[in-house]
Amino acid sequence: MECDRCHGLMVQDVFEDYLDDTGRSTFTGWRCVLCGAIVDPVICSHRLTAPPPFIGTARRRWTVRSRSGAV
């Protein structure tokens, strides 16, 4: 499997979650060897249902106006 972030090697790993309220303390997922990104079934399902990120829609912080009031 290839990492979405850095295209590095993903390896299967077992993670421990002591604050989980379902009674399970471990879960399996994938961890990138290069950048450390973690992907598990919950992360995958959220990525499939989440709206796409806003790319290229940065707002200007101020407007430049001349003395005559024209923009």
N, C-alpha and C positions, 0 to 999 in steps of 0.2 A: 504494500500500500504506500502511496505517496502523500506527503504532507501538502495541504492546501496553501499553507503560508510560505514555506521555503522550498518545497519540492524535495525535501529530504526523506529519509527512510523512516517509516512508522513501524513500531514494534508493539506487539500486544503486551499489556502490563496489567497487574492487579493493583487497584488503589484502595486505600482504607479511608472510610468516612465515619468518624465516631459521632458526628452530630446528626446523622441520618435518623429521621423519625419513623422509618418503616421497619426497624429492627435489624436491618442488614448492615453490617459494618464494612463489607468489601464489595467492590464491583470491578468488572473488567472493562478495559477500554484500550485505546491506542495512544501511544506517546511518540512524538518525533524525537529521533536521536540527536538531531542538529539544534533545533530551536526550542524543544521542550513543550510544544503544543500538545494538548490533550483533547482527544475526541472520544466520546462514549455514546451509547444509544440515545440518551436524553439530549445531548448537544446536537446530534444529527437530526432528531425530530424537530428541535427548535429552529434549526437552520432551514429545514424544509418548509416550515409554516410561517416563518418571519417574513415581513416585507423586505424588499431589496434595500440596501443602504443608499443614501443620497450621495451620489458621486458627481462632483463637478457643479454643485449648486451652492457654492460658497457665496455668502452675502458680503456686500461692501460694508465696511464699518462706518464710513462717512461719505458724504457727497461733496463734490467740489463745486462751489458756486462763485460766480464772479460778482462784482459790485452791482452790476445791472440786474441781478436776480436770475439770469439765465443759467441753466445747468449745462 
